[in-house]
Each structure stands twice: as structure tokens, then as C-alpha cells.
Amino acid sequence: MKTPFLKIPQDYKITSQVHQSTYLVNGDLKPWKGDVAEIYSTISSTEAYQPTLLGTIPQLGEKEALEALDAACKAYDKGKGLWPTMKVIDRIACMEKFVDQMKTKRDEVVKLLMWEIGKTLPDSEKEFDRTVDYIYDTIEDYKQMDRDSAKFEKSGGVNAHIRRGPLGVVLCLGPYNYPLNETFCLLIPALIMGNTTIFKPAKLGVLLLSPLLEAFQNSFPIGVVNIVYGRGRVLATPIMESGKIDVLALIGNSTSANALHNKHPKKNRLRLVLGLEAKNPGIILPDADLDLAIEECLAGTLSFNGQRCTALKVLYVHEAIVDEFNSRFSARVDGMKLGNPWELGAKLTPLPEPGKPAYIKGLIDDAIEKGATILNEKGGEITDNYIFPAVLYPVTKEMNVFQEEQFGPVIPVVSFKDIEQPLDDMAESNYGQQVSLFGSDINTLSPLIDTLVNLVCRVNLNSSCQRGPDTYPFTGRKDSAFSTLSVHDALRSFSIRTFVASKDNDYNNAILGQILKEKTSNFISTDYIL
């Protein structure tokens, strides 16, 4: 299978490379003269295939990592710093300044999203716009939180003024598949709650943050946001070993999260906010609307080539309908268009990891060796930067594709007679994020739903798994997550309830009344943000 090549529209050509020669620490964009890493796209700019050099990033070392840590610690200053003690309205003003500047960089970020990770033009635009909306929604939720706290409570003869306060210094590590949106879903709530941060972008989707560095620099006080580049092991390990990190915020895999957690000398002091891997199943019951189920399973398995933690990674289809489902589903997969991200109608795009096609082929070969068949004609055909999605059937537990989170374009199908089979598999799985359930008989669906909500954290009825809307909880059981990310929940994940208490007597009440009247405290305040 030859890599498709069409002339690249002028708007999307790489006319100049991005050589990121600075990193942000302590409010300064510090120049870097040391080693750099070249960033390539697996998308070719020429008809004769070759990866495209997009630019370079600094390869910082332990010295620079600890420099960033010191800056974040100094900005937090044991809770005395400008940022953690700042009025809520003033922190919001900083965030609004940032998002206003961020919006001016939309075209640059979208273009780099397409080239760096192969995300389609509509999905790249959606990721940017959704991230902007997320920031605005976070600001509004934070305002409401502050409104709800603008009061005193009284119980047992004690007055209390209860708010949520920051946790301290946050190490933020984002994923490559949503390098803007999911990273900011960690970074933005951590910041607005008054924490200071060290942020290391993922190895892919890293250049797209370059257009935003100046906005970070001039929107937040010195040392509040520190951005470093390089290998995670080199940078994150000494930061964690210092014991000075209060929150590890990571979206990635549990192996990395556990390794970093183990580096911290005082684990009981470390708050974890983790979005990890998943093996979300789709369960298609015999009375399911097959047209709907096939449409949703296509989106669920192959949106962004299946490179999503929320992707459907195994399909359980009842034996009464499995042959019809397989035939129709396989034909639809073969009908999907493979092309570059900006091509109209392209649903399948180049894989950003150079080794991913070979990895997926290994899963396919293992499954075939153990009795599976590729159902679709194009399944497993390889280009220089892609492997066409393979629908595999019948898949059994012995196959690697059943056990591993494939995170790519291969779709295992398992037939079942007794619903206990998929339920048992889910109970035994290391993961518990979401499930898609397709059917119509309420007498069948109702007890299933009652069980499934205790195995995963989101049951999608007749629809594919997904993260959004961002106002809904996003979390998982077992190895799939720790803490909850949503606009509302993330603010709480990056903060702790803290309060001022005083016995209800004339002496204390007079002092509190004077503090409120003179507005001498940023914490004790009944000001109402409109």
C-alpha cells in the first residue's frame, strides 16, 4: 500500500521551522545553547516519502529541572507568595489575560497540531476551541465557588469562614494525543486555585506550545508557570526526588505514574491527579439498532485512529447478530478515507509515532497466529506512516490485542452468548473507565446498567465512549484514573478545604467585622463576584 500524497495547500505548508530556543523559568524566557532534539512529523512534504523536520526543542538537564522547581517553590513561598494569597478576582484577571492572548495564536497551534500528531483539521480546530471554552467554563465555576464561600457559617458556638485553598507546587505532565486540551485540563485548574506549576510537554505535540510561551510569561506572576523541555525521566525524576512536589498531575500511563510516585520520599504528602489508560469495551446486545451501533462503534474505535484513552478497544457482539455486524462494520471501515489531516473527508491520518505501524502489525500477526481472521479487505495494509485498521475476529483472551491497550487502528471483536462473559472480563480487567452499551429492551438494559456502573465510571447508552462534555465527571476505577477531572471536580482536585474558625463572642466578632469592613484580608471576605 503506497502512502497517499496530494499537493499540500499553501496555508498548511511548513514554510519555516520552529526552533524553540528558550524555556520559561522564574518569569524569564531563558536562552538555551545546549543539546536540542529534532522534532519530526511522520507526514511527508514530498512525493517521495520522508519525514518532515518541524523544528527543535531544548534538551534540558537536571540543573534546569531543579531551577524550575526552585522558581515554583519561591513563587509559592510556603503559602505566603503573591499568587496563593492573591484575591480570587485578581487570579481570574490573570487567567482572562492569558486566554485572550491564546486566542490570537489559534491558526499557529492548529497547524502544528495537524503536523505534529496527525490530527484532522476539524478535530485540531475543535481541540483548540474546546480548550478555550474549558478555560472560560473553569473561570465561571471558580466564580461560583467563590460566591458560595462568601459567607460565615455557625455551628456549636463557632463561626467558620470556609474556602478552598491551594495545595502547593504542582508537576504537570500532559499526553501527546490531546497535547493542548488534556494538558490544560490539568494546568488551568491547578493555576487558578493558587498553586504554582512546573510543566513539561509530551514528546509529541510539543512545538504547538511555543506560540503560547509569551502569553504564559506576561499573564502570570514570576515563577507561577515554569515550562521545561526534555526527557521526562531526566527532568521529572530529580524534581520528584526532592520531595518538594505537592501534586503530581499526569495524563499518560500507570507505569510512568507509579515510577514517579515511587520517587517521592514522602508519598503520604503527595496528591495524585491522574488520567491513565483504559480498555473500554462496547457491548452490542441482540436487540440493538445495528445502524446506530455501527456508526457509534466506528467513531468509538477509530476517531483519531483509536489513539484515545476513551476509545472503544474491544467490541463484544452477541452471537445472534455477530455475522451481520461484522460484515457491515468491516465494509464501513474499508470505506473510511485515509489522507493528510487537512484533506476534506479524511478520517484516517498518519500515525505520529514512527514505530506504531510495526507495533499494530505485531498485534495483528499474533492474533492471526492464535486463530483470528482479518475481516476487512484493507485491514493491516501498511504505508510508510500508517497501517490500515484491521477488524479481527474471533478474538480470544490469549491474544495480545485482547490484553493490551492497543492505542491505535486495530479492532478486536469477541462474540458472546451469555452476558456474564463481558461482565466477567470487565471485572477481571485492570481498567475501569467507561463502557458503551447498545440495546433497547429496558428489562435487559436496567439490571445491566446497575452492574456496569459498579465496574466503570461512565456507562454510555447507545453511544460511543468520550470525555465530554467537560462539565461531566471524567475519572476511572482501578488503573484508569486517580481523582476526577471535569470543570467542577478539577478545581477541587487541585485544592483543599481550609477555614478560619472563631468562637462566637463579641470580642472575635468585632475583629472579624473590622477585617470585613476594612478589607484587610484576601481570605476573609464576603465580596460577591458578579
N, C-alpha and C positions, 0 to 999 in steps of 0.2 A: 504493500500500500504506500503510495507516494505522498509525501507531505504536500497538502494543497497550498498553492501560493497565488495570491492575487495582488495586483499593484496596490501599495499602501496609500490611502488618501493623504493628501498633504497635511491635513490637520492632525493626523496621528503618526506622522513620521518622526523618528528620533533625529532631530536636526542638530542637537547639541547634547553632550553627555553631562550628567550631574556628578560632579566631583565634590562630595561633601568633605570639606577640609577643616571643619570646626566641630566642636561638641559643646553643649551647653552645661556649664557648671558655675554655681555661685553668681548667676546673673550675667556671666560673660560667655560670648561665643569664642571659645579658646581655639587658636590655630593649632593644627596637628601636622607635624613634619615627619612622623614615623611611618611604620608599615601601614599599608592600606590593603583592603580586599576589593577585588574587582567584582562588580555585580552584573551578571549576565541575564538576559531574557532567553528563554527557550524558543521565542518567536524569532523567525529569521527575517532579516531586512532584504535579503537577496533571494533570487530564484534558486540558486544552488545553496542548499541548506547550510546555514551555520548560525550558531547562537549570536545574539546581538549584545555588544557591550553597552550597558546603560550608564555606567559610571563607577565610582569608587566610594568606599566609606573608610573611616579610620579603624584601625585595629588597636584599640586601647588596651592597656595592661592593668595590672593590679594597682599600680600607683595612681592611675587616673580614676579607677573604680573607688578607691578609698578617698580620693579627693572629692568625688561626688558625694560620697557618704558623709564626709565631714561637713560639706556645704549644707546638706539636708538637715543634719543634726544641729548645726549652728542656727539655721533658719527656724527650727522648732524650738531650740533653746530651752529644753526641759519644760515645754509648755508656755514659756514666757515670751516666745517670739512674736513678731508683728502679725504673722499670718494666723497662728492658732488663737490669738487673743483679739483678732480684728472683729469688728461688728459684722453681723450677717449681711447687712445691706452692702457693706464695702467689699466683702468677698464676692458677692453676686456681681457687683460692678466690674470687678476684675475678670470674671468669667464672661460677662457680656462683651467686654472689650475684646477678649480673645476670640469669641465666636464670630464677632463682626469682622475681624481680620481674617479669620479662617475662611469665611465665605468668599473672599476675593481670590482665593487660591484653588477654587473648585476645578477649573479646567486642567491645571497642572497636576493636581492629585489624581483626578480621574484618568488622565493619560498614563500616569505612572502605574496606577492600579492595573490597567489593561496589560501593559508591557511586563511588569514585574511578576504578576501572578496569573496572568491569562484570564482575568475575569471579564465577562462580556461588557460592552459599553453600557447597556441598560442597567446591568447589575452594579457596575462601578459607579454610575451616577446615583443609583439607589443607595449604595453604601455611604457615599458622601452625604447625600441629603438626609438619610436616616440618622446619621451621626449628628448633624446639625440639629435635627429635631430632638434627638436624645438629650443634647445639652440644654436646649430650651425647656424640655419637659423636666429635666433634673432641677433647673433653676426654680421652676414653678412649684415642684414638690417640696423643695427646700424652703421656699417662702411659706408654704402651708404648714410645714413642720414648725417653723419659727412662730407663725401665728398661734398654733396650738399650744406653744410653750410660753406665750406672753401672758402668764398669769401665775398666781400663787395658789397652792393647794394647802389644805389644813386637815390634819388627822392627829388624834391623840394629843392635842395641845401643842403640836409642832407645825409651823409653817414651812413649806418647801417650795422652792423655785427650781423646777426640773427641766433640763435641756439635754441635748446630745452634744458631746464634746469629741474632739479628735483623739485618735489613738497614738499618733506619733509619726514615725518615719516609715514610709511605705516603699517597698521594692516592687516595681510593676513590670511584668513580662507578658507581652501580648503574643498572639498567634499569627501565622502567616496567611491563613485563609481569609480572615477578616482583619487585616493589619491596621485599619483605621477604626472601624466600628467597635469591634470587641475590645481592642486596646483602650479606646476612650471610655468604654463602659466600665473599665476599671479605674482609669486615671481621673476622669472628671468627677465622679462622686468622692473619690479619695481626696482630691484637692478641695472641693467646695466645702467639705466638712472640716477643713482646717489642718489636714495632715500635710506634711512635706514629702516630696517624692524623688525617687531615682527611677528612671525609666530607660529600659533597654529594648529597642525594637527587635522584632524577629529577624531571622537571617534572610527571609524573603519578604518583600513588601517593606523595605527599609528606606529606600530613596524617596518614597512618596511623603515621608515626614519632613524632608528637607525644606519644602516651601513653607512649613509651619514653624520653623525654629525661631524666627524673629518674633512671631506672634507670641510664642511662649515667653520669650525673653522680655518683651516690653509690656506684657499684660499682668505678670505676677511679680511679687516682691523677690528680691535677691535670694537665691537658694531654695525657693519653694519648688521649682521644677528643674530637675537636672537630667539631661539626656546624654547617654553614653552609647558608644558603638563598639562592637567586637563580639567575641565568642562568649556565650553565656557562662560556660564553665570558668573561663578566665576572670570574668568580671563579677558574676554573681557569687561565686564561692567565697572570696575574701570578704565581700560585703556581709554575707550571712554569718561567716565565722566570727565576725566582730561582735556579734550579739547585740548590735545597736539597731537592728531592724525590728519594728513593732508589728508590721503586717507584711506578709508575702502574698501578693496578688498576682496570680498566674492563670493564663488560659493556655493549655497545652496538654501534656500527657502526665499521667500519675507517676511514671518513673522519674521524670525531671523534678516534679513537685516533691516527691519523697526524698530524693537525693539532696535537694536544697534544704528541706525541712531538717534533715539529719545533720546539716552543717551548723545549725543554730545551737549555741551552747545552753540556751535557756528556753527550751521548747514550750514550757508552760506559759511563757510571756508572749509567745508569737501567735498572732491572729492569722488564720488562713482564709483567703478568699480565692477559691479555685474553681475553674471550669475545665473539666477534663474529658477523657474520651468516652465514647458510647458505642453501643451496638444495637441501635434502635430497630426493633422488628416491625414489620407490617403484617397484620393478621387479616386474611381475606376469608370471610365466612361464606357458606354456600348460597346464602340469600343476598349477598352483596350486589349492589348495582355495579356491574363489571365495567361499564363505560366510565363511571366516576372513579372506580378503584384503579383502573389502568392509568387514567390521567393523573391522579394524585400520586401513584407509585412511580410514574415517570419523573415527576417533579421531585419526589422524595428521594429517589435513588440517584438521579443524575444532574440535579441543579448544581452548578459549578463542579461538574464531573464527580459528584459524590464526595467532594472534599469539604465536608461539613460535619461537625460533631452531631448535628441533628439529622443527618441524612438517614434514610432507611437503608440499613446494611444487610438485612436478611428478610426475605418475604416468605411467610407461611401461608400456603394456599390450600384450602380444603380439597381433598381428593376428588370430590364430585365435580369440581369446576377447574381443576388444575390444568387439564389439557387445553381447554378453551382459553383460559387466562394466559398460559404460556405462549400459545400461538399468536394471539392478538397483541400481547405485550411485546414479544420479540419483534414482531413486524413494526411496531411503533418505535422501538429502539433503533432498528435499522434505518428508519426514516428520519432520524434526527440529523441535522446538518452540522458537519464539522468544519470549522473555519477559524479565522483570527477574530479576536474579541470585537472589533468594530464592524465586522461583516453582518449585514442585515440577515436576520433569521438564524444566525449561528447559535446553537445551543451547547455544542461540544467544542471546547477550545484547548489550546496547548497546555500540557501539564507543566507547572513551574519547576518541579523537582526533576532534574535530569535522570535520576535513577528510578523514577516511579513507573515508567512503562515496563521496565525489566522486572520490577517487584510484582506488578499486577500479573505479568505473564507467568511468573513463578507460581502465583496462587492458582491461575487457570490450569497450568500443567499439572500441579499437584491434585487438583480436583478431578481432572480427566483420568489421571492415573488411578484414582480411587473410585472411579465409576460414574462420574458426571459427564454430561454432554453439553457442548455449546449449542444453544437453541437458535440463535440468530446468525444469519449468513456472514455478517461482517464482524462478528464477535472475535476479539483477540487479534485483529489485523493491526500491525504496528507501523507507525511512521517514525520520523526522527524525533518527534516530541510528543507523541500520543500513542495510546493503544485504544482501539475502538471498544466500547462497552460490550462485555460478554455476559449473556444471560446463561447461567449454569443450572442444570437440573439433571437428575435429582442430587441434592446436596445432603451430606450426612455430617455427623459430629466429628468424624475422623479427619475431615478435610480442613486444611489451614484457613480456607476462606470462611468457614463457619466460625472458627475460633478467634481469628484476628479481626481487628478493626481495619478494614482494607483502605479506607480513606481515599478511594479512587474508583474508576469506572469498571467495576465488576459486580454482578448482581446474583447472589445465590438464592435459589428458590427451593423451599422444602415443602413437600406435601404432608398433610396430616389428616387423620381420620377422627381422632379424639382431641378435643380442645386442651386436654391436660398436657399434651406434648409440648406445645409452645409455652404454656404456663410453667411447666417444669423447667424448660430450658431457660426461661427468663429468671426463674428463682435461683437456678444454679449459676447464672451468668455473673461475671464480676461487675457488670454495669447495670444501671437502673435510671436512665434519663427519661425517655419517652417511649410511647408505642402508638402506632396507627391501627385503628380497629375499623374494619369495613363490614357492615351488615345492616339489617333493617328490622329484624324481629326483636321487639323490646324485651320479650321474655327470655331471649338468649343474651341480648346485649347487657341487660341490667345486672345480672349476677357476675358477668364477665368484668364489667366496669368496676364493680365493688371489689373484685380481686385485684385487677390491674392497678388501681390507684395505690395499692399497698406494695406493688413491685416496682413501679416507676413514679415519676413526679408529674407527668402530664400524659393524659390519655386523649389522643386526637381522634375524634369520632368522624369517620368518613372523610378524613383529610390527612395530608402528609404532616410529618413532624416539622416543627420550626421553632425558632426562638421567640419571635414577635407575637403580638405587639409587645413593645418594651415595657409596658405598664404591668404585664403579667409576670408572675414569678418564673425565673429561669434557674433551675437547680437540678440536682440528681441524687440518687442514692448510691451507696457503695463507692466504686472507683470513678464515678461520673462527675462528682462535684463536691465542694465543701463551701458552705454559705450559699446565699441566694442573691442572684443578680436580677434586678429589674429596676426601673427608675426609683420606685419606693423602697425596695429592700436593700439596694446597694448603698443608699445613704446610711442605712442602719448597720450594714456590714462593715462600713469604714468608720464607725463611731461607737461611742459607749454612753449610756445614760449617766449623767452626773448632775448633782444638785447642791444647792445651798439650803441648809435647814437651820431654823432658829425657833426657840421656844416662844410661844405666843404670849408675849408680855409687852407692857408699854415701852420698856427700855429698848428691846430689839425692834419692835415695830416702828419706833421713832427713827432708828438708824436706817432701816430699810426704806422708810418713807422718804428720808433725806436723799438716799442713794438714787431712788427713782426720780425724785424731783430735780436733782442736780445732774442726773445722767452721767455719773462718775464711773459707772461700771458698764462694760460691754456685755457682761454675762447677765447681771441682774437688770433686766429691762422688760418693760411691758409695752414697748413700742410695737406698733402693728404695721407690718409691711403690706401695703396695698398692691 
